[in-house]
Amino acid sequence: MANQKNYIYDVFVSYRHKAPSMGWVRDILVPRLEADGFSIIIDYRDFRLGATLINEMNRAVNNSRYTLAILTPPYLRSGFTELESIMAEHTSLQQRQGRLITIMREKCKPRLSMQTRLWLDMSNDAEFDVNFLKLAQELKMPSNP
């Protein structure tokens, strides 16, 4: 599906490697996105062995139409995930395209720049299907300001 501006991937998933969100991302979100035809880049599977982590994060952000930031308290405390979301925010501003989508997986208080964005609340698993449809619709749309 990745077609806009020669992006290789539709989505880069930025998340913190802590339970329970790690299992939710790897076992539920990514398989569902791929089943719906989205091409995904995710660290544990697609980052090159021996490569510099920051370069791989940069490659993922720049080669993806969207970055999904999966917000949890551990995500907000991590320097690496903060860098990924800052890269996506900077790229969005530079290219005047909304390329960062924030998903609230666990209740937390994001930094100010993320608070100004509308995010998708996916903290309630009973509402997953409805929220996933909203996410999929957004991912199918061209990136916009």
N, C-alpha and C positions, 0 to 999 in steps of 0.2 A: 504494500500500500504506500510506502514512503516514496512520494513523487515530487513534492514541492521543493524547489531549489536544489535538486540532486541530493537530498538527504538519503543516507543508507538505511536508517532505521526510523520507525515512527516514534518510538519511545525509549528513553533512557530512564530506568527506575533507580532513583536515589533513595536509599533507606539505610537504617542502622542495623548492623548485624547483632541484634539482641532479640531473644525470645520475648514475647510471642510474635512481634511484628515480622521478624525474619521468616518464620514459617508461613505466615499469612502471605507475605510477598511472594515467596518461592513456590508455595504449594497451591495457592488459590488465585492471587491476582495475575501473576505472569502467565500461568497456563490458560486462564480465562481470556486474557488479552490476545494470546497467540491463537486460541481457538476461534476468536473473532477476526482473525486475519491480520493482526497488527504485528509488525516486526519489532522485536525487543532487543535491546542491549542491556545486559545486567552483569555486574562485576564477577560474581562467582563462576560464571559460565563463559563470558566473552572477553574478559580482560586478558591480555597476553602475558604469559608467564615470563618473568625476567624483565618486563617493562617497568618503567617508573610509574608508580600509582597516579601521580598528578597528571602525567601525560595521558594515561588511559582515561582518567576522568574527563580531561579536556577533549579527547577524541570522542568519547561517548556523548558529551553535551553538544559538540559542534556537528556531529554526524547524525543527530536525531532531531526530528521536527519538534518534539516536546520532551521536557524533562518532568517526570512525576516525582515530587518530593513527598515522601511518606512521613508525615509529621507524628513524632512521638517524643516524650521527654528525653530518651537517650539520643534521638536524632538531633535534637536541639543542643545537646551538650557536646556533640562530636565535632571536632575541627574539620575532619574530612568531609562529612556530609554538609557542613556549613559552606565549605569551599565549593562543593558541587552546586549547591543552590545559588551561591553568589555568582559562579560562572554562568549559570543559566539565566539569572536575572540580568547580568551585564550583557550577555549576548542578546537577550530580548530587547533591552534598551538600545543597544548599538544598532540592531537590525530593525528596530521599531516593529517587532513582532512579539506577541504574547506566547512565549515558548516554555514558560514555567507554569505547571499546574500543581497546586498544593492539595494534598489529601490528608485530612485529619484522621489518623488511625486511632490514636489515643488522645484523650483530652490533655492539652498542654497550651502554653502561651508562647507563640512564635515571636521572633524578633519583629521590630516595628515594620520593616520593609515587607515582611510576609503578612502582617496583620492588615495591611492595606489591600490585600488581594482577596477575592472571593475564593474560598476553598470548598472542597467537597468533603462533607462529614461522612466518613465510612467507619465510624467507631462502633456502629450497631450492626452486627452480622445479620440480624433479621431483615435489615433493609439493603443488604448487599445487591440483590438483583436490580432493584430500582436505581440505586446509586451507580451501579456498573453501567446501566443503559445510558445514564446521563454522561458518564465519563466517556463511553464509546462514541456517543454523538459528538462530543467536543473534540475528541481525537480525530474524527473523520473530517472536521472542518479545517480549512486552511488556517495557519497561525495568523493571529491578528493583533493589533495594538492593544 
